[in-house]
Amino acid sequence: MQTIGTRRWSRAVAALFAVIALVAAACSSQPLASGPASAAASAIASAAGSPAASGSAAAGTKHVSILNKDMTDDEIKAEIAKEGSVVVGNWTYTANDELVKQFQKYVKDTYGADITLTYEGSQQPSTYLTKLAAAKTGGNPAPYDVLAIEENYWADAMDQDLVDNVFPSDLIPNAGMVLDIFKHDPTTIAFQSTAFPGVVYSKGRASWMTKLQDLADPRMKGKVVLPPPGDITNGGLFLGLASELGKDYKDVNQMKEVVDWAVANIGPNVLKYTPDSAEMQQLLRSGAADAVSFWNSLARLEYFGGNTDAALLVPSAIYPVNGYLWVPKGAAHPVLAQVFINWRLAKDVQFPNAWPIDHGPWSELSEGFLGPDYVDQVPDWFAKDYFNYFPNLDQIKAFKTVDWKAYNSTQKEWQDYYASKIGQ
């Protein structure tokens, strides 16, 4: 998708190399080691106004805001060993097993502890909020330590008072590399920058597609696969349709007009409503479907799967629905939760180039640049085609911002209206 930028630092004198090496240590998946080098790097970061430095920790300690404690490295290691496990709610990545192995190895190598990461995957993250709310009502600990799901669910969880404050935290120095537009301090931070529900179509059979409204073209009769009403995958599609039709997504009555238009015009072309991306891929590859509506990452999966006929339709207005990391109130393992968040933001995890996974699973885990520190991480094997599937940093900054409070206040009504209109 765009030209790969490479960050270059000015080095006026040779002595600065040592300083830069110390600062860089805070931006890797490895936390700063204890000792004089750590103290020097922390001092430099504080002097530079680094967002990663809380400035409140006592000498020789790290401030852990969720516990409101200053902890030494030995205390942190002891707490991690005591917690022993962490539960993360996310999606169903192809590389889930490898992700678990990599994090457990990282904790062992960094903190000397054998821990267990339980990585629960679901394509319907609303179930996580239901379980969190039930635990809160019952006075029980939260069933998850970290949620890594779409931003709208964080907004919903905030309204239900389910989210804990976690920032600033000296356990999450990698937050300093992430642009402020991807933060909602003190509760959450993005681990994606380019995720949006889109349409993947056949270049050979539907080369004329240029906008979402083309799903209503009579040539698409029986050739369109859509997500069912109720989830954000469908919601994102309707945000785009509302923009094309000149409607305000914050107004429930105008969104019902968008629903009416979609039912009358796209409805006759729908082959199937399904949330199953694997089924969408099979229908697209077989020729049974000419266009499917899912996340934009599906186009990359098709590309890496050898389907050169698949193309991503980029709408005129992109409303990203990025994944955000947050810690629920009542989390049983809050220290490991912060360690996981920091690890997930590391450059070598955002771009897992060294992991023993295929390119398709890689493209699920890597979802764009979170800031300028990441732009030099694009692997050589993807450099030529990367910007056919990802926007550059300037384009990312120009994405539309969704008013999630307004969206959440209306979406159930118009989504239920949509479901009734199509008999679901």
SVG drawing of the C-alpha trace seen along z (x, -y; Angstrom):
<svg xmlns="http://www.w3.org/2000/svg" viewBox="-39 -17 72 41">
<polyline fill="none" stroke="black" stroke-width="0.4" points="0.0,0.0 2.5,-2.8 6.2,-3.7 8.0,-2.3 9.6,-5.0 12.8,-4.4 13.5,-6.3 17.0,-7.7 18.5,-9.3 21.1,-12.1 24.4,-11.1 26.6,-14.1 29.2,-12.5 30.2,-8.9 29.4,-9.2 25.7,-9.4 25.7,-5.8 25.7,-4.5 22.8,-6.7 20.7,-5.7 21.3,-2.0 20.0,-2.5 16.8,-4.4 16.2,-1.7 16.1,0.9 12.9,-0.6 11.3,-0.2 11.8,3.5 9.8,6.4 12.4,6.8 12.0,4.5 15.0,2.5 17.3,4.6 17.9,3.6 21.2,1.9 23.1,-1.2 22.2,-0.8 18.5,-0.7 18.8,-3.7 20.6,-5.7 18.0,-4.8 15.2,-5.7 16.7,-9.0 17.2,-9.8 13.5,-8.8 12.3,-11.0 14.4,-14.0 13.0,-13.6 9.4,-13.6 8.8,-10.1 5.1,-9.0 6.4,-5.7 7.9,-7.2 5.4,-7.9 7.9,-10.0 6.3,-8.9 8.3,-5.8 10.8,-5.8 14.5,-5.2 15.2,-1.7 11.5,-0.8 8.8,-0.8 5.4,-2.3 2.6,0.1 -0.4,-2.2 -3.1,0.5 -1.8,1.6 -0.7,-1.9 2.7,-0.5 6.3,-1.2 7.9,2.2 11.5,3.4 12.4,5.8 12.6,8.6 9.2,7.7 7.8,7.7 9.3,11.1 8.0,12.5 4.5,11.2 4.6,12.7 5.6,16.1 2.8,15.8 0.2,14.9 1.4,17.8 -1.2,17.3 -3.0,14.7 -6.3,14.9 -6.7,12.9 -9.9,12.5 -9.3,11.9 -10.2,13.3 -9.5,16.6 -6.1,16.1 -4.7,18.8 -1.4,18.4 -3.0,18.4 -0.9,21.4 2.3,19.7 1.4,16.5 0.9,18.4 4.3,20.1 6.0,16.8 4.6,14.9 5.2,17.7 8.8,17.9 9.2,14.2 8.0,14.2 10.4,17.1 13.3,15.4 12.6,12.0 11.3,12.8 12.4,16.4 8.8,17.6 6.9,20.5 3.4,19.1 0.4,20.1 -1.3,17.9 -4.9,18.9 -5.8,17.2 -9.6,17.4 -10.7,16.6 -14.1,15.5 -15.4,13.8 -18.2,12.4 -16.5,10.3 -19.8,9.1 -19.8,12.4 -16.8,11.2 -18.6,8.2 -21.6,10.3 -19.3,12.5 -17.6,9.5 -20.9,7.9 -22.2,11.2 -19.0,11.5 -19.4,7.9 -23.0,8.5 -22.1,11.7 -19.2,10.1 -16.7,12.5 -13.3,11.8 -13.2,10.9 -12.9,14.0 -10.3,12.2 -7.1,10.2 -6.8,8.5 -9.3,7.8 -7.9,7.3 -11.0,6.6 -12.5,3.8 -12.6,0.2 -16.4,0.1 -16.5,2.9 -14.1,0.9 -16.5,-2.1 -19.4,0.2 -17.4,1.6 -16.6,-1.9 -20.3,-2.7 -20.8,0.4 -17.9,-0.5 -16.0,2.7 -12.6,1.1 -9.7,0.5 -7.2,-2.3 -3.8,-1.1 -1.8,-4.1 0.7,-5.4 2.6,-2.3 6.3,-1.6 5.5,2.0 4.3,0.7 7.1,-1.4 6.2,-0.4 3.2,-2.7 5.6,-5.5 5.9,-4.4 2.2,-4.6 0.6,-7.7 -1.7,-9.6 -4.6,-9.1 -4.5,-5.4 -4.8,-6.0 -7.6,-6.6 -5.7,-7.3 -5.8,-6.0 -7.7,-2.9 -6.8,-1.6 -4.4,-1.6 -4.6,-0.3 -2.7,2.7 -4.0,2.2 -4.2,-0.9 -5.8,0.2 -8.6,2.7 -11.9,1.9 -14.8,4.0 -14.6,4.0 -15.5,5.8 -13.3,8.4 -14.4,9.1 -13.3,11.0 -11.4,8.8 -12.3,11.1 -16.0,11.2 -16.7,7.8 -13.9,5.6 -16.4,2.7 -16.9,2.4 -15.8,-1.0 -18.1,-1.6 -20.1,0.2 -23.4,-0.7 -22.2,1.5 -23.2,4.5 -26.7,3.6 -25.8,3.9 -28.1,6.5 -24.9,8.2 -24.4,9.3 -27.7,11.3 -27.1,14.2 -23.4,13.4 -23.0,11.4 -22.1,12.7 -22.7,10.4 -22.2,10.7 -25.4,11.1 -26.9,8.2 -25.7,7.6 -22.0,7.4 -19.4,4.8 -18.5,6.5 -22.0,5.6 -21.9,2.3 -18.7,1.2 -20.3,2.0 -23.3,-0.1 -21.1,-3.0 -19.6,-3.0 -23.0,-2.7 -24.3,-5.6 -21.4,-7.8 -22.0,-6.9 -25.8,-7.6 -25.2,-10.9 -26.8,-9.7 -25.7,-10.4 -24.8,-7.2 -25.5,-8.9 -29.2,-9.3 -31.1,-6.0 -33.9,-7.1 -31.4,-7.8 -29.7,-4.5 -33.0,-2.8 -33.3,-4.5 -29.8,-3.0 -31.2,0.4 -34.3,0.0 -32.0,-0.9 -29.8,2.1 -32.7,4.5 -34.4,3.3 -31.3,3.0 -28.6,5.3 -30.9,7.9 -31.9,9.5 -28.3,10.1 -27.4,11.8 -26.4,15.5 -25.9,15.9 -25.5,14.1 -22.6,15.6 -20.0,14.5 -17.7,17.3 -14.7,15.9 -13.5,19.4 -16.9,20.0 -16.6,16.6 -13.2,17.5 -14.5,20.9 -17.5,19.2 -15.3,16.5 -12.7,19.0 -15.3,21.3 -17.0,18.6 -20.2,19.0 -19.8,15.5 -18.3,12.5 -18.1,10.2 -17.9,10.9 -18.1,8.4 -15.7,9.0 -12.5,7.4 -10.0,5.9 -7.5,8.5 -9.4,11.1 -7.9,9.6 -4.4,10.3 -5.3,13.8 -6.5,14.4 -3.4,12.9 -1.1,15.1 -3.3,18.1 -2.6,17.7 -5.9,16.2 -4.6,13.4 -8.2,12.7 -9.2,11.3 -9.1,7.5 -10.0,5.1 -12.6,2.5 -11.5,-0.7 -14.5,-2.9 -14.4,-6.6 -14.7,-7.0 -12.9,-4.5 -14.1,-4.1 -11.5,-2.0 -12.6,0.4 -9.2,1.2 -8.4,3.6 -7.7,2.1 -6.0,3.5 -7.6,3.0 -7.7,4.6 -11.1,5.3 -11.9,4.3 -11.3,7.2 -8.7,8.9 -7.0,11.7 -3.6,11.2 -3.0,7.5 0.8,7.5 1.0,10.2 -1.9,8.3 0.4,5.3 3.3,7.4 1.2,8.8 0.0,5.4 3.6,4.2 4.7,7.3 1.8,7.0 3.0,3.4 6.6,4.4 7.9,3.9 9.0,7.6 5.4,8.7 3.6,6.1 5.7,7.3 6.4,11.0 8.9,11.4 11.0,13.9 8.2,16.2 7.9,19.6 4.6,18.8 3.5,18.5 2.8,15.2 -1.0,15.6 -1.0,15.9 1.6,13.1 -0.8,10.8 -3.5,11.5 -1.3,10.5 0.3,7.4 -2.3,4.6 -0.5,1.5 1.7,-1.2 0.9,-2.4 3.5,-5.2 6.7,-6.2 8.9,-3.7 7.2,-0.8 7.6,-1.8 11.0,-0.2 9.6,3.2 8.0,4.3 9.7,7.6 11.6,7.8 9.3,10.5 6.3,8.2 8.0,4.9 6.9,4.8 3.2,5.5 2.8,4.2 1.1,1.0 -1.4,2.8 -2.9,4.0 -1.9,1.4 -2.1,-2.3 0.9,-4.4 1.2,-6.4 -0.1,-9.7 -3.2,-7.9 -3.7,-6.2 -3.8,-9.5 -6.5,-10.7 -9.0,-7.9 -12.4,-8.9 -12.9,-8.8 -16.0,-7.0 -18.0,-8.5 -18.4,-5.2 -20.7,-6.6 -23.1,-7.8 -22.7,-4.5 -23.4,-2.3 -26.4,-4.3 -28.2,-3.7 -26.7,-0.6 -28.8,2.0 -32.0,0.4 -31.2,0.2 -29.4,3.6 -32.4,5.2 -34.5,3.4 -32.3,4.9 -32.5,8.4 -36.3,8.2 -36.3,7.0 -34.3,10.0 -36.0,12.5 -33.2,13.2"/>
</svg>
